[in-house]
Amino acid sequence: MRSAGHPIASALLLVVALAPASGAQFAVGTNRETTKTAVSNYRVHGSFALDEVVRVRVVDGLLAPEIVAELPVNESVRLEVEGSPATWVARNRNIGGPYLTLTRYDFDVPAEGLWSTSLTVRANGYVALYAQTGDVASGTRVRLIQSSGSLRLTVTEGNGGGVQKQTLSVAAQTLQQLQAEQPDVIRRYVAPALRAVSGTHLLKPGAVDVYRLFPQIAAAAKPARALEEILPRLDAPSYAAREQASRDLSALGPAGVLAVLRRPRADLSEEAVNRLSAFLASQTNLAIDDVDAARRDPYVLLDCLADDDAAVRAAAKDTLAAVLGAPVAFDPAADEAARNAALEAVRRQVETAARPKGPVKEKPEAPGGAAVKPKVWLE
């Protein structure tokens, strides 16, 4: 913490109701202006860098967040987050263990924007992510609950009269499964909400995904040579040697992914191909069945602008400009801070041009009521 404020009275505790059973209707939500007035009365607890407040990772397909700032107990306080124009509120309770909620308010975004985003962390891996557009009468509420090692995503839509109808309720074992089954909801709401409260793009495409989209990007010589050294050991007689070769392959990272994707397989043994496929499977976040269609998806291309590889960013920028039919103001070679700032403007450009209109439609179930299983792509 950088500095501390002086206590003043807290005025309001905002409570968001849990979503009911699918198809139910209910009145829920908070009004933007009322909330803005209420939180302005909270005392400022201090000034922080965002990573001094919250750190979020994805581990084994599930969220692993930590709210790391020291917070007063049983009091809602405002936090000044360096470089953020938003209003941040934190609450630390003890209800059978730590019960921490961090909320970001972007009061000045357009009506369709996410103006309220909150992250709740409790014991035993319980996490709740909540995002809201609109107000009591209209808008959308998205809630992602992680509990007992699984996830449930619900979406409710307003009818303009203060009544919300649930339009989506799906369960999944991992975030990757949710991405495969509900890509539009993830891109439109969940990924932006996670990015808003964490400052990082946790659900961006994996290395396999981006390099499949842009086949013009060639593998670098050094990882390609390292791959050739590893390949004979992937089917070595010794199991320990094969396992070590797989670990060495993983250590090549995204550059190794690119080398594997660009290397023919015809001369390799079945064991080597299987181990290469397992490596690629660990480096993908999207289930892409139609690469050409994904390459025309502005949201996928927008995600690619956040990739660590400048070659991917450059290819994504050119492709996105062609898809939108308009220039994209983004410098792939700029430093990270400049790129992140430019991404916000590009994101608004994409949302204006390409965001789907109307209510989110529920994904149909498989015959017999079984959950639709995500498709896993292996090279």
SEDO-977325 format. One record per residue (C-alpha): residue in one letter; x, y, z. Coordinates in steps of 0.02 Angstrom, whole numbers, plus 50000, padded with zeros to 5 digits. Example, Ala and Ser with C-alpha at 12.3 -4.5 7.8 and 13.67 -1.06 7.14 Angstrom:
# residues 2
+----+-------+-------+-------+
: aa :     u :     v :     w :
+----+-------+-------+-------+
:  A : 50615 : 49775 : 50390 :
:  S : 50684 : 49947 : 50357 :
+----+-------+-------+-------+
//
This chain:
# residues 379
+----+-------+-------+-------+
: aa :     u :     v :     w :
+----+-------+-------+-------+
:  M : 50000 : 50000 : 50000 :
:  R : 50063 : 50173 : 49953 :
:  S : 49959 : 50289 : 50062 :
:  A : 49812 : 50282 : 50183 :
:  G : 49655 : 50387 : 50189 :
:  H : 49550 : 50446 : 50338 :
:  P : 49395 : 50351 : 50395 :
:  I : 49222 : 50418 : 50353 :
:  A : 49053 : 50333 : 50364 :
:  S : 49008 : 50189 : 50249 :
:  A : 48835 : 50208 : 50175 :
:  L : 48782 : 50054 : 50081 :
:  L : 48811 : 49869 : 50058 :
:  L : 48768 : 49815 : 49882 :
:  V : 48700 : 49638 : 49871 :
:  V : 48676 : 49544 : 49709 :
:  A : 48553 : 49398 : 49711 :
:  L : 48606 : 49227 : 49650 :
:  A : 48527 : 49174 : 49487 :
:  P : 48372 : 49063 : 49502 :
:  A : 48329 : 48908 : 49403 :
:  S : 48335 : 48920 : 49214 :
:  G : 48189 : 49013 : 49136 :
:  A : 48136 : 49100 : 49297 :
:  Q : 48102 : 49287 : 49299 :
:  F : 48151 : 49404 : 49439 :
:  A : 48189 : 49583 : 49482 :
:  V : 48374 : 49611 : 49513 :
:  G : 48516 : 49732 : 49485 :
:  T : 48579 : 49900 : 49544 :
:  N : 48559 : 50071 : 49469 :
:  R : 48718 : 50152 : 49405 :
:  E : 48688 : 50327 : 49472 :
:  T : 48627 : 50264 : 49642 :
:  T : 48781 : 50155 : 49658 :
:  K : 48895 : 50297 : 49606 :
:  T : 48824 : 50408 : 49743 :
:  A : 48836 : 50270 : 49873 :
:  V : 49017 : 50220 : 49842 :
:  S : 49074 : 50401 : 49841 :
:  N : 49041 : 50399 : 50029 :
:  Y : 49163 : 50257 : 50063 :
:  R : 49328 : 50309 : 50135 :
:  V : 49485 : 50289 : 50030 :
:  H : 49589 : 50151 : 50106 :
:  G : 49746 : 50184 : 50004 :
:  S : 49833 : 50190 : 49836 :
:  F : 49895 : 50030 : 49754 :
:  A : 49962 : 49956 : 49595 :
:  L : 49834 : 49831 : 49531 :
:  D : 49948 : 49682 : 49565 :
:  E : 49958 : 49741 : 49746 :
:  V : 49770 : 49719 : 49757 :
:  V : 49731 : 49562 : 49658 :
:  R : 49823 : 49425 : 49564 :
:  V : 49729 : 49302 : 49456 :
:  R : 49794 : 49146 : 49371 :
:  V : 49714 : 48999 : 49281 :
:  V : 49774 : 48833 : 49353 :
:  D : 49717 : 48668 : 49280 :
:  G : 49575 : 48755 : 49190 :
:  L : 49506 : 48842 : 49346 :
:  L : 49524 : 49016 : 49417 :
:  A : 49653 : 49038 : 49556 :
:  P : 49633 : 49219 : 49615 :
:  E : 49711 : 49304 : 49766 :
:  I : 49655 : 49470 : 49838 :
:  V : 49821 : 49516 : 49917 :
:  A : 49793 : 49692 : 49984 :
:  E : 49774 : 49709 : 50172 :
:  L : 49594 : 49765 : 50198 :
:  P : 49494 : 49816 : 50352 :
:  V : 49367 : 49688 : 50409 :
:  N : 49180 : 49718 : 50388 :
:  E : 49198 : 49883 : 50299 :
:  S : 49177 : 49932 : 50117 :
:  V : 49321 : 50044 : 50064 :
:  R : 49376 : 50128 : 49904 :
:  L : 49546 : 50090 : 49830 :
:  E : 49641 : 50205 : 49715 :
:  V : 49719 : 50093 : 49582 :
:  E : 49865 : 50172 : 49493 :
:  G : 49832 : 50206 : 49309 :
:  S : 49650 : 50153 : 49319 :
:  P : 49508 : 50276 : 49283 :
:  A : 49384 : 50160 : 49370 :
:  T : 49314 : 50168 : 49547 :
:  W : 49371 : 50018 : 49648 :
:  V : 49283 : 49954 : 49805 :
:  A : 49341 : 49811 : 49918 :
:  R : 49255 : 49722 : 50060 :
:  N : 49334 : 49597 : 50179 :
:  R : 49219 : 49489 : 50283 :
:  N : 49246 : 49335 : 50388 :
:  I : 49101 : 49214 : 50364 :
:  G : 49170 : 49044 : 50408 :
:  G : 49336 : 49102 : 50338 :
:  P : 49397 : 49243 : 50225 :
:  Y : 49262 : 49316 : 50112 :
:  L : 49338 : 49450 : 50000 :
:  T : 49252 : 49548 : 49862 :
:  L : 49335 : 49669 : 49742 :
:  T : 49222 : 49773 : 49630 :
:  R : 49270 : 49885 : 49485 :
:  Y : 49146 : 50021 : 49432 :
:  D : 49163 : 50104 : 49262 :
:  F : 49023 : 50229 : 49283 :
:  D : 49057 : 50324 : 49121 :
:  V : 49052 : 50181 : 48995 :
:  P : 48909 : 50175 : 48867 :
:  A : 48745 : 50092 : 48917 :
:  E : 48795 : 49927 : 48838 :
:  G : 48966 : 49924 : 48924 :
:  L : 49015 : 49828 : 49081 :
:  W : 48999 : 49961 : 49214 :
:  S : 49003 : 49846 : 49366 :
:  T : 49123 : 49698 : 49380 :
:  S : 49158 : 49605 : 49541 :
:  L : 49267 : 49460 : 49597 :
:  T : 49228 : 49365 : 49757 :
:  V : 49352 : 49243 : 49834 :
:  R : 49311 : 49123 : 49976 :
:  A : 49392 : 48970 : 50052 :
:  N : 49402 : 48800 : 49966 :
:  G : 49419 : 48870 : 49790 :
:  Y : 49252 : 48962 : 49784 :
:  V : 49257 : 49106 : 49659 :
:  A : 49117 : 49216 : 49593 :
:  L : 49137 : 49334 : 49446 :
:  Y : 48993 : 49452 : 49413 :
:  A : 48973 : 49580 : 49274 :
:  Q : 48830 : 49698 : 49236 :
:  T : 48775 : 49811 : 49094 :
:  G : 48624 : 49925 : 49098 :
:  D : 48522 : 49959 : 49255 :
:  V : 48375 : 49887 : 49352 :
:  A : 48258 : 49900 : 49202 :
:  S : 48370 : 49830 : 49068 :
:  G : 48541 : 49764 : 49026 :
:  T : 48631 : 49602 : 49055 :
:  R : 48698 : 49513 : 49209 :
:  V : 48831 : 49379 : 49190 :
:  R : 48885 : 49269 : 49335 :
:  L : 49022 : 49138 : 49335 :
:  I : 49026 : 49030 : 49492 :
:  Q : 49171 : 48912 : 49531 :
:  S : 49136 : 48789 : 49670 :
:  S : 49190 : 48612 : 49712 :
:  G : 49304 : 48605 : 49562 :
:  S : 49175 : 48649 : 49429 :
:  L : 49101 : 48803 : 49348 :
:  R : 48927 : 48870 : 49312 :
:  L : 48894 : 49015 : 49195 :
:  T : 48726 : 49106 : 49197 :
:  V : 48665 : 49252 : 49093 :
:  T : 48507 : 49354 : 49123 :
:  E : 48433 : 49486 : 49007 :
:  G : 48320 : 49632 : 49054 :
:  N : 48153 : 49662 : 48971 :
:  G : 48153 : 49851 : 48999 :
:  G : 48025 : 49837 : 49140 :
:  G : 48137 : 49787 : 49284 :
:  V : 48116 : 49600 : 49258 :
:  Q : 48263 : 49489 : 49213 :
:  K : 48245 : 49324 : 49122 :
:  Q : 48381 : 49195 : 49128 :
:  T : 48436 : 49154 : 48950 :
:  L : 48584 : 49041 : 48985 :
:  S : 48638 : 48921 : 49121 :
:  V : 48778 : 48798 : 49082 :
:  A : 48901 : 48697 : 49184 :
:  A : 49079 : 48649 : 49138 :
:  Q : 49232 : 48572 : 49217 :
:  T : 49357 : 48699 : 49150 :
:  L : 49364 : 48873 : 49074 :
:  Q : 49426 : 48794 : 48913 :
:  Q : 49266 : 48692 : 48903 :
:  L : 49163 : 48850 : 48927 :
:  Q : 49262 : 48935 : 48789 :
:  A : 49227 : 48790 : 48672 :
:  E : 49041 : 48783 : 48710 :
:  Q : 49000 : 48967 : 48736 :
:  P : 49128 : 49067 : 48637 :
:  D : 49017 : 49219 : 48610 :
:  V : 48974 : 49239 : 48795 :
:  I : 49155 : 49213 : 48846 :
:  R : 49220 : 49341 : 48722 :
:  R : 49082 : 49468 : 48750 :
:  Y : 49068 : 49462 : 48940 :
:  V : 49177 : 49340 : 49038 :
:  A : 49347 : 49379 : 48961 :
:  P : 49321 : 49569 : 48973 :
:  A : 49261 : 49551 : 49153 :
:  L : 49414 : 49449 : 49202 :
:  R : 49526 : 49572 : 49113 :
:  A : 49439 : 49718 : 49200 :
:  V : 49470 : 49652 : 49376 :
:  S : 49640 : 49568 : 49347 :
:  G : 49726 : 49680 : 49221 :
:  T : 49779 : 49527 : 49121 :
:  H : 49705 : 49435 : 48973 :
:  L : 49681 : 49264 : 49051 :
:  L : 49577 : 49185 : 48912 :
:  K : 49674 : 49237 : 48759 :
:  P : 49707 : 49108 : 48623 :
:  G : 49848 : 48986 : 48654 :
:  A : 50005 : 48969 : 48549 :
:  V : 49929 : 48829 : 48444 :
:  D : 49776 : 48935 : 48408 :
:  V : 49868 : 49090 : 48347 :
:  Y : 49995 : 48997 : 48241 :
:  R : 49858 : 48896 : 48157 :
:  L : 49771 : 49059 : 48113 :
:  F : 49925 : 49136 : 48034 :
:  P : 50017 : 49004 : 47931 :
:  Q : 50127 : 49139 : 47854 :
:  I : 50225 : 49149 : 48017 :
:  A : 50377 : 49036 : 47999 :
:  A : 50467 : 48944 : 48139 :
:  A : 50630 : 49020 : 48199 :
:  A : 50790 : 48924 : 48164 :
:  K : 50845 : 48897 : 48345 :
:  P : 50686 : 48812 : 48411 :
:  A : 50673 : 48713 : 48249 :
:  R : 50848 : 48643 : 48280 :
:  A : 50805 : 48607 : 48462 :
:  L : 50650 : 48512 : 48405 :
:  E : 50754 : 48404 : 48287 :
:  E : 50867 : 48358 : 48434 :
:  I : 50718 : 48309 : 48540 :
:  L : 50620 : 48208 : 48411 :
:  P : 50728 : 48049 : 48413 :
:  R : 50712 : 48042 : 48603 :
:  L : 50521 : 48048 : 48600 :
:  D : 50517 : 47863 : 48554 :
:  A : 50674 : 47809 : 48647 :
:  P : 50671 : 47630 : 48720 :
:  S : 50675 : 47701 : 48897 :
:  Y : 50514 : 47771 : 48967 :
:  A : 50614 : 47892 : 49076 :
:  A : 50704 : 47955 : 48921 :
:  R : 50539 : 47980 : 48829 :
:  E : 50468 : 48076 : 48976 :
:  Q : 50622 : 48186 : 48986 :
:  A : 50607 : 48221 : 48799 :
:  S : 50426 : 48276 : 48825 :
:  R : 50481 : 48393 : 48965 :
:  D : 50616 : 48464 : 48853 :
:  L : 50485 : 48491 : 48718 :
:  S : 50372 : 48584 : 48839 :
:  A : 50517 : 48694 : 48890 :
:  L : 50527 : 48762 : 48712 :
:  G : 50365 : 48857 : 48745 :
:  P : 50270 : 48949 : 48606 :
:  A : 50422 : 48949 : 48491 :
:  G : 50424 : 48760 : 48506 :
:  V : 50237 : 48753 : 48467 :
:  L : 50270 : 48848 : 48305 :
:  A : 50413 : 48731 : 48260 :
:  V : 50304 : 48578 : 48290 :
:  L : 50159 : 48647 : 48189 :
:  R : 50270 : 48685 : 48040 :
:  R : 50365 : 48520 : 48043 :
:  P : 50299 : 48374 : 47936 :
:  R : 50256 : 48213 : 48028 :
:  A : 50271 : 48078 : 47895 :
:  D : 50444 : 48019 : 47953 :
:  L : 50397 : 48008 : 48139 :
:  S : 50345 : 47857 : 48240 :
:  E : 50171 : 47841 : 48316 :
:  E : 50244 : 47869 : 48490 :
:  A : 50329 : 48031 : 48436 :
:  V : 50171 : 48095 : 48350 :
:  N : 50067 : 48056 : 48504 :
:  R : 50186 : 48152 : 48616 :
:  L : 50189 : 48299 : 48496 :
:  S : 49998 : 48299 : 48495 :
:  A : 49992 : 48298 : 48685 :
:  F : 50111 : 48446 : 48687 :
:  L : 50001 : 48543 : 48565 :
:  A : 49845 : 48500 : 48662 :
:  S : 49921 : 48582 : 48817 :
:  Q : 49951 : 48742 : 48719 :
:  T : 49776 : 48775 : 48649 :
:  N : 49632 : 48870 : 48727 :
:  L : 49509 : 48868 : 48582 :
:  A : 49420 : 48724 : 48497 :
:  I : 49437 : 48786 : 48318 :
:  D : 49347 : 48677 : 48192 :
:  D : 49347 : 48805 : 48050 :
:  V : 49511 : 48901 : 48042 :
:  D : 49451 : 49013 : 47901 :
:  A : 49296 : 49064 : 47999 :
:  A : 49401 : 49099 : 48154 :
:  R : 49517 : 49206 : 48050 :
:  R : 49367 : 49313 : 48002 :
:  D : 49306 : 49329 : 48182 :
:  P : 49350 : 49505 : 48243 :
:  Y : 49345 : 49450 : 48425 :
:  V : 49472 : 49312 : 48395 :
:  L : 49583 : 49435 : 48301 :
:  L : 49564 : 49561 : 48441 :
:  D : 49625 : 49430 : 48564 :
:  C : 49774 : 49395 : 48451 :
:  L : 49827 : 49578 : 48466 :
:  A : 49869 : 49538 : 48648 :
:  D : 49985 : 49395 : 48602 :
:  D : 50165 : 49397 : 48662 :
:  D : 50234 : 49369 : 48486 :
:  A : 50252 : 49529 : 48384 :
:  A : 50232 : 49429 : 48223 :
:  V : 50062 : 49368 : 48282 :
:  R : 50011 : 49545 : 48331 :
:  A : 50062 : 49611 : 48159 :
:  A : 49968 : 49475 : 48066 :
:  A : 49815 : 49500 : 48176 :
:  K : 49815 : 49687 : 48147 :
:  D : 49821 : 49669 : 47957 :
:  T : 49687 : 49535 : 47958 :
:  L : 49573 : 49632 : 48075 :
:  A : 49586 : 49788 : 47967 :
:  A : 49533 : 49685 : 47817 :
:  V : 49386 : 49607 : 47913 :
:  L : 49325 : 49775 : 47979 :
:  G : 49358 : 49865 : 47815 :
:  A : 49440 : 50006 : 47913 :
:  P : 49613 : 50051 : 47978 :
:  V : 49661 : 49985 : 48150 :
:  A : 49761 : 50106 : 48257 :
:  F : 49879 : 49983 : 48340 :
:  D : 50068 : 49970 : 48336 :
:  P : 50121 : 49786 : 48356 :
:  A : 50300 : 49841 : 48397 :
:  A : 50254 : 49965 : 48535 :
:  D : 50293 : 49928 : 48717 :
:  E : 50165 : 49834 : 48821 :
:  A : 50092 : 49988 : 48906 :
:  A : 50063 : 50076 : 48740 :
:  R : 49987 : 49918 : 48664 :
:  N : 49868 : 49895 : 48809 :
:  A : 49810 : 50075 : 48795 :
:  A : 49783 : 50058 : 48607 :
:  L : 49690 : 49893 : 48631 :
:  E : 49550 : 49980 : 48725 :
:  A : 49512 : 50091 : 48574 :
:  V : 49523 : 49942 : 48455 :
:  R : 49408 : 49844 : 48569 :
:  R : 49277 : 49981 : 48559 :
:  Q : 49298 : 49984 : 48370 :
:  V : 49267 : 49797 : 48362 :
:  E : 49118 : 49803 : 48479 :
:  T : 49038 : 49941 : 48377 :
:  A : 49064 : 49850 : 48213 :
:  A : 49045 : 49668 : 48257 :
:  R : 48963 : 49634 : 48425 :
:  P : 48807 : 49527 : 48404 :
:  K : 48642 : 49611 : 48446 :
:  G : 48495 : 49541 : 48542 :
:  P : 48484 : 49418 : 48686 :
:  V : 48608 : 49279 : 48709 :
:  K : 48533 : 49115 : 48652 :
:  E : 48549 : 48961 : 48756 :
:  K : 48657 : 48824 : 48682 :
:  P : 48553 : 48669 : 48641 :
:  E : 48587 : 48509 : 48733 :
:  A : 48643 : 48349 : 48651 :
:  P : 48510 : 48217 : 48616 :
:  G : 48444 : 48139 : 48775 :
:  G : 48483 : 48293 : 48879 :
:  A : 48669 : 48257 : 48895 :
:  A : 48786 : 48403 : 48904 :
:  V : 48871 : 48449 : 48741 :
:  K : 49053 : 48399 : 48755 :
:  P : 49187 : 48518 : 48691 :
:  K : 49289 : 48466 : 48540 :
:  V : 49475 : 48450 : 48570 :
:  W : 49588 : 48482 : 48423 :
:  L : 49751 : 48389 : 48403 :
:  E : 49869 : 48414 : 48257 :
+----+-------+-------+-------+
//
